[in-house]
Amino acid sequence: MELRKSLSGRVENGLGSHRVQIIQGCLGLGKTYFLHQWSENFQASHPDWNIRFFAVEDNNGATEKSIFEAAKSDDLSGKPALYLIDNIERISHCSVFIISMNSLIHISCVATADLDIRVTKKTERTLFADRCVFLDFVPLSYDDYLTLIKSKGSQKNKVSDYLLAGGIPSVLLAADPKRATEDLRNKILLFVQSQFHLDDLSFLARLFDSFCRFGGFPKNQYARELSKDELKFSYNTLLKYTRALSACFAISELPRVNADNFTRLSTAPTHLPLDSCFHPSALSFDLRLIDAVEIALYNRLIVDGCTLSVSVVNRQKSIDGKRQFKQIENGFLVSKNSRVWFVIFSWDDGASGKEAMKELRNGFPKIIVVLPDVPSQMTSEGFYLVSLSTFLRNGLDVIKTMI
């Protein structure tokens, strides 16, 4: 069974580019398993390649010196070799190692990382930023979900099950998904705490749970949940813990961008939780489903190699006879290979999405994803109307069928 075909293709296409490819994502998503599965399939179709696997551990594991010495020896043989490195973020001098591996003509390198080394290795970033490729490893896409669990039933039920169950393999395959989710949550929190030396695990847990309760575009409301007596933390402390969660991929940070002039706003970014399986059951069904859709759309677009932010415009609205400036969010601002799209989810048949999209003043494609299973179509306003199930399966490629 082959999962994550899109990522597999991107990794294989990057071989021979003399740039280390780093698959980054939260622990517990199966990066190491993917690396083994992909390499086995690659070896079957490329028997002339020599494949080596190294795990960088805190103690008694492979070191950058031992890996590079082996790579130099293999490079001298003149035969192509693929080096797979698990936990590359644990290498002390990442920039030197990456540059050294790129210098070997016959060596291709693919690595995994549980931490965002663009953040944790920021002092070295200028040295390796353009010398490696970062590939985001997110929960399973809708197609991968269907492949894994072989879901039966109507398309509507399949989509609903995927949205609420999430896309973490260990949870989906567990005999007790609720227990598996809690175990993974605790494992992630302990990892974040240890990596960033955070003092208050209880505060970290409450913060993570808050992001899961208020996922999607309504901005995080953690402070509103606490009484004044409980607000004993400073803004810097809140920022420190939030950035730690983000650097470990437990949450995703999306900057807010003015869609009129494409400038990044200084206001607080929006955060999305890792997966919808972490949503507390106390939330109403409608809230859980809407938040889950935002997470699913984000993960679908990340799988396609897109960069995402939140689209925002400032408009002068008439409120009670007085004109006031109002900030309006228009969903995702999506970019890839110098192309730009706007993507928004509409719970109804698209009416609310059309209203939000009308505020945009540029001619980039505007996609409204709707929950009902409707045919893909171009609206009279020039918007692309796509059903959620179609978009989750095809992503931005769905536009090609309407042009």
Rosetta blueprint (number, residue, H / E / L):
1 M L
2 E L
3 L L
4 R L
5 K H
6 S H
7 L H
8 S H
9 G H
10 R H
11 V H
12 E H
13 N H
14 G L
15 L L
16 G L
17 S L
18 H L
19 R L
20 V E
21 Q E
22 I E
23 I E
24 Q E
25 G L
26 C L
27 L L
28 G L
29 L L
30 G L
31 K H
32 T H
33 Y H
34 F H
35 L H
36 H H
37 Q H
38 W H
39 S H
40 E H
41 N H
42 F H
43 Q H
44 A H
45 S H
46 H L
47 P L
48 D L
49 W L
50 N E
51 I E
52 R E
53 F E
54 F E
55 A E
56 V L
57 E L
58 D L
59 N L
60 N L
61 G L
62 A L
63 T L
64 E H
65 K H
66 S H
67 I H
68 F H
69 E H
70 A H
71 A H
72 K H
73 S H
74 D H
75 D H
76 L H
77 S H
78 G L
79 K L
80 P L
81 A E
82 L E
83 Y E
84 L E
85 I E
86 D E
87 N L
88 I H
89 E H
90 R H
91 I L
92 S L
93 H L
94 C H
95 S H
96 V H
97 F H
98 I H
99 I H
100 S H
101 M H
102 N H
103 S L
104 L L
105 I L
106 H L
107 I E
108 S E
109 C E
110 V E
111 A E
112 T E
113 A E
114 D L
115 L L
116 D L
117 I H
118 R H
119 V H
120 T H
121 K L
122 K H
123 T H
124 E H
125 R H
126 T H
127 L H
128 F H
129 A L
130 D L
131 R L
132 C E
133 V E
134 F E
135 L E
136 D E
137 F L
138 V L
139 P L
140 L L
141 S L
142 Y H
143 D H
144 D H
145 Y H
146 L H
147 T H
148 L H
149 I H
150 K L
151 S L
152 K L
153 G L
154 S L
155 Q H
156 K H
157 N H
158 K H
159 V H
160 S H
161 D H
162 Y H
163 L H
164 L H
165 A H
166 G L
167 G L
168 I L
169 P H
170 S H
171 V H
172 L H
173 L L
174 A L
175 A L
176 D L
177 P H
178 K H
179 R H
180 A H
181 T H
182 E H
183 D H
184 L H
185 R H
186 N H
187 K H
188 I H
189 L H
190 L H
191 F H
192 V H
193 Q H
194 S H
195 Q H
196 F H
197 H L
198 L L
199 D L
200 D L
201 L H
202 S H
203 F H
204 L H
205 A H
206 R H
207 L H
208 F H
209 D H
210 S H
211 F H
212 C H
213 R H
214 F L
215 G L
216 G L
217 F L
218 P L
219 K L
220 N L
221 Q L
222 Y H
223 A H
224 R H
225 E H
226 L L
227 S L
228 K L
229 D L
230 E L
231 L L
232 K L
233 F L
234 S L
235 Y H
236 N H
237 T H
238 L H
239 L H
240 K H
241 Y H
242 T H
243 R H
244 A H
245 L H
246 S H
247 A H
248 C L
249 F L
250 A L
251 I E
252 S E
253 E E
254 L E
255 P L
256 R E
257 V E
258 N E
259 A L
260 D L
261 N L
262 F L
263 T E
264 R E
265 L L
266 S L
267 T L
268 A L
269 P L
270 T E
271 H E
272 L E
273 P E
274 L L
275 D L
276 S H
277 C H
278 F H
279 H L
280 P L
281 S L
282 A L
283 L L
284 S L
285 F H
286 D H
287 L H
288 R H
289 L H
290 I H
291 D H
292 A H
293 V H
294 E H
295 I H
296 A H
297 L H
298 Y H
299 N H
300 R H
301 L H
302 I H
303 V H
304 D L
305 G L
306 C L
307 T E
308 L E
309 S E
310 V E
311 S E
312 V E
313 V E
314 N E
315 R E
316 Q E
317 K E
318 S E
319 I E
320 D L
321 G L
322 K E
323 R E
324 Q E
325 F E
326 K E
327 Q E
328 I E
329 E E
330 N E
331 G E
332 F E
333 L E
334 V E
335 S E
336 K E
337 N L
338 S L
339 R E
340 V E
341 W E
342 F E
343 V E
344 I E
345 F E
346 S E
347 W L
348 D L
349 D L
350 G L
351 A H
352 S H
353 G H
354 K H
355 E H
356 A H
357 M H
358 K L
359 E L
360 L L
361 R L
362 N L
363 G L
364 F L
365 P L
366 K E
367 I E
368 I E
369 V E
370 V E
371 L L
372 P L
373 D L
374 V L
375 P L
376 S L
377 Q E
378 M E
379 T L
380 S L
381 E L
382 G L
383 F L
384 Y E
385 L E
386 V E
387 S E
388 L H
389 S H
390 T H
391 F H
392 L H
393 R H
394 N H
395 G H
396 L H
397 D H
398 V H
399 I H
400 K H
401 T H
402 M H
403 I L
